Amino acid sequence: MKKSESTKRNILHKGMAYAAAQGLYSLSIGKIAAVTNMSRTGVISHFANKEDMQVAILAYTEEEFRKQVVDISVDEDALIHLNNFQQRWLEWLNFLDTVSPGKQASCPLIKASVEFKASPNCLVRQFMQDQHLKMINYLTKLAVNCQAQGYFSQDKEPSIFAYEFYGLYTGHVVQTSLIDNPALTLTYKKVVGNLIERYMRVNNSL
């Protein structure tokens, strides 16, 4: 990897860590320069402007999410794939804690959805809209595959499963960012388990 590419990835990694701990909205060229021990000129040489840098950080975060969660969850068995994913998705928060040591980390992708909700024309919000659709489509496909392999009941709607699952996870992320209570994770696992159970065929009940 060329030095310029390595430097840029370091900026993006530090940017992801900052966004996980403190949010993306407040992340400026000056702040990322400070956390990377670079000059403002050195940072801006890799991006067109602040917004371009913020979108690049989200794209890097999405890339890490694929590596840490999506890619290693895949299994030919649809239900195993789903269970792998829901466990890895939960562990994603632990991974973010490791890149932001000493600080209460949360998912930058979910944070950005809230932080930029009042900025309809900005590129960050547009990126998050696309990311949201990709996640909903991914979860819907997981449910479709569970139906195709006979795990989920045919009278259930996969898109509703995706909506519920995504809502449970985002709610969990918000709660854990506000309340330091380990029991919340156990509650989340129980609620997600109940969700999957509701969609299962009677003879395939967990």
PLY file of the C-alpha trace (Angstrom):
ply
format ascii 1.0
element vertex 206
property float x
property float y
property float z
element edge 205
property int vertex1
property int vertex2
end_header
0.00 0.00 0.00
1.34 3.43 -0.93
2.11 5.88 1.87
-0.67 8.24 0.74
-3.19 5.40 0.80
-1.99 4.26 4.21
-2.25 7.81 5.54
-5.77 8.19 4.21
-6.89 4.90 5.76
-5.43 6.03 9.09
-7.46 9.23 8.83
-10.60 7.23 8.05
-9.98 4.79 10.90
-9.42 7.60 13.40
-12.46 9.33 11.97
-14.58 6.22 12.51
-13.34 6.01 16.11
-14.17 9.68 16.71
-17.62 9.29 15.15
-18.32 6.18 17.24
-17.53 8.06 20.44
-18.60 11.63 19.73
-20.59 11.63 16.51
-19.81 12.58 12.94
-21.60 15.93 12.79
-19.02 17.73 14.93
-16.02 16.16 13.19
-14.15 18.89 11.35
-10.91 18.97 9.39
-9.24 20.58 12.41
-10.42 17.90 14.83
-9.35 15.01 12.62
-5.99 16.73 12.15
-5.60 16.84 15.92
-6.45 13.16 16.51
-4.14 12.03 13.69
-1.30 14.42 14.57
-1.42 15.90 11.09
-1.71 19.42 9.76
-5.02 20.68 8.39
-3.34 20.91 4.98
-2.20 17.30 5.25
-5.73 16.12 5.97
-7.50 18.23 3.37
-5.11 16.99 0.68
-7.00 13.68 0.81
-10.52 15.14 0.58
-12.36 17.82 -1.34
-13.93 19.31 1.81
-15.35 18.44 5.23
-18.47 16.80 3.79
-16.41 14.67 1.43
-14.33 13.53 4.42
-17.45 12.69 6.44
-18.90 10.58 3.62
-15.55 8.82 3.21
-15.53 7.99 6.94
-19.01 6.50 6.66
-17.97 4.48 3.60
-14.95 3.20 5.54
-17.22 2.32 8.48
-19.54 0.43 6.14
-16.53 -1.45 4.75
-15.48 -2.43 8.28
-19.05 -3.48 9.03
-19.01 -5.82 6.05
-15.75 -7.38 7.21
-16.68 -7.61 10.90
-20.32 -8.65 10.48
-21.65 -9.45 7.02
-18.90 -11.47 5.36
-18.26 -13.81 8.28
-21.97 -14.44 8.89
-22.60 -16.18 5.57
-23.79 -19.78 5.68
-25.66 -21.96 3.19
-28.20 -22.69 5.91
-30.43 -19.61 5.99
-31.30 -19.82 9.69
-27.66 -20.25 10.69
-26.83 -17.28 8.47
-29.50 -15.20 10.21
-28.39 -16.21 13.69
-24.75 -15.59 12.80
-25.64 -12.14 11.56
-27.69 -11.14 14.57
-24.85 -12.21 16.89
-22.15 -10.50 14.82
-24.27 -7.35 14.57
-24.41 -7.22 18.34
-20.66 -7.81 18.57
-20.11 -4.90 16.17
-20.70 -2.59 19.15
-17.92 -4.37 21.05
-15.61 -3.87 18.08
-16.37 -0.14 18.09
-15.52 -0.04 21.79
-12.08 -1.42 20.95
-11.38 1.34 18.41
-12.57 4.01 20.86
-10.99 2.82 24.14
-12.12 4.56 27.30
-15.19 6.06 25.63
-18.77 4.87 25.25
-18.90 3.98 21.58
-21.96 3.61 19.40
-22.53 2.83 15.73
-21.50 5.83 13.56
-23.93 4.71 10.84
-26.90 4.93 13.17
-25.66 8.10 14.83
-25.29 9.83 11.46
-28.88 8.95 10.56
-30.02 10.99 13.54
-27.40 13.74 13.39
-28.11 14.65 9.78
-31.88 14.12 9.72
-32.49 17.87 9.37
-30.09 18.21 6.42
-32.07 16.73 3.50
-29.75 17.91 0.73
-26.38 17.01 2.23
-24.30 14.15 0.88
-24.01 12.51 4.31
-27.79 12.15 4.61
-27.98 10.82 1.05
-25.29 8.25 1.89
-27.22 7.19 4.98
-30.45 6.82 3.02
-28.68 4.47 0.61
-27.07 2.58 3.50
-30.43 2.20 5.23
-32.03 0.77 2.09
-29.17 -1.68 1.66
-29.59 -2.88 5.24
-33.34 -3.31 4.92
-32.89 -5.18 1.63
-30.24 -7.40 3.23
-32.47 -8.26 6.19
-35.43 -8.85 3.87
-33.34 -11.26 1.80
-32.34 -13.15 4.95
-36.02 -13.61 5.78
-36.84 -14.63 2.19
-34.12 -17.27 2.32
-35.47 -18.57 5.65
-38.87 -18.94 3.98
-37.38 -20.65 0.94
-35.64 -23.22 3.14
-38.79 -23.90 5.14
-37.80 -22.19 8.39
-40.13 -19.19 8.24
-43.86 -19.45 7.73
-45.03 -18.61 4.21
-47.77 -16.31 5.53
-45.21 -13.93 7.06
-43.97 -10.83 5.23
-40.14 -10.70 4.96
-40.09 -6.90 4.64
-41.96 -6.58 7.95
-39.42 -8.88 9.59
-36.64 -6.62 8.27
-38.40 -3.51 9.59
-38.88 -5.04 13.04
-35.35 -6.42 13.25
-33.78 -3.12 12.19
-35.96 -1.22 14.63
-35.01 -3.47 17.53
-31.31 -3.08 16.81
-31.38 0.70 16.40
-33.41 0.98 19.60
-30.83 -1.15 21.41
-27.99 1.03 20.13
-29.74 4.19 21.36
-30.47 2.72 24.78
-26.97 1.39 25.36
-25.51 4.77 24.37
-27.59 6.39 27.12
-27.71 3.72 29.82
-24.74 1.72 31.10
-26.55 -1.50 31.93
-25.15 -4.89 30.80
-28.60 -6.43 31.24
-29.79 -4.54 28.15
-27.83 -6.92 25.94
-29.56 -9.93 27.45
-32.91 -8.22 26.97
-32.08 -7.47 23.34
-31.11 -11.11 22.68
-34.35 -12.29 24.23
-36.47 -9.87 22.20
-34.72 -10.76 18.93
-35.13 -14.44 19.74
-38.84 -13.85 20.25
-39.02 -12.04 16.91
-37.43 -14.95 15.05
-39.68 -17.38 16.91
-42.79 -15.53 15.73
-41.76 -15.99 12.11
-40.87 -19.67 12.39
-43.10 -22.42 11.05
-44.79 -24.31 13.88
-42.88 -27.55 13.18
-39.58 -25.60 13.05
-40.10 -23.73 16.29
-36.88 -23.00 18.15
0 1
1 2
2 3
3 4
4 5
5 6
6 7
7 8
8 9
9 10
10 11
11 12
12 13
13 14
14 15
15 16
16 17
17 18
18 19
19 20
20 21
21 22
22 23
23 24
24 25
25 26
26 27
27 28
28 29
29 30
30 31
31 32
32 33
33 34
34 35
35 36
36 37
37 38
38 39
39 40
40 41
41 42
42 43
43 44
44 45
45 46
46 47
47 48
48 49
49 50
50 51
51 52
52 53
53 54
54 55
55 56
56 57
57 58
58 59
59 60
60 61
61 62
62 63
63 64
64 65
65 66
66 67
67 68
68 69
69 70
70 71
71 72
72 73
73 74
74 75
75 76
76 77
77 78
78 79
79 80
80 81
81 82
82 83
83 84
84 85
85 86
86 87
87 88
88 89
89 90
90 91
91 92
92 93
93 94
94 95
95 96
96 97
97 98
98 99
99 100
100 101
101 102
102 103
103 104
104 105
105 106
106 107
107 108
108 109
109 110
110 111
111 112
112 113
113 114
114 115
115 116
116 117
117 118
118 119
119 120
120 121
121 122
122 123
123 124
124 125
125 126
126 127
127 128
128 129
129 130
130 131
131 132
132 133
133 134
134 135
135 136
136 137
137 138
138 139
139 140
140 141
141 142
142 143
143 144
144 145
145 146
146 147
147 148
148 149
149 150
150 151
151 152
152 153
153 154
154 155
155 156
156 157
157 158
158 159
159 160
160 161
161 162
162 163
163 164
164 165
165 166
166 167
167 168
168 169
169 170
170 171
171 172
172 173
173 174
174 175
175 176
176 177
177 178
178 179
179 180
180 181
181 182
182 183
183 184
184 185
185 186
186 187
187 188
188 189
189 190
190 191
191 192
192 193
193 194
194 195
195 196
196 197
197 198
198 199
199 200
200 201
201 202
202 203
203 204
204 205
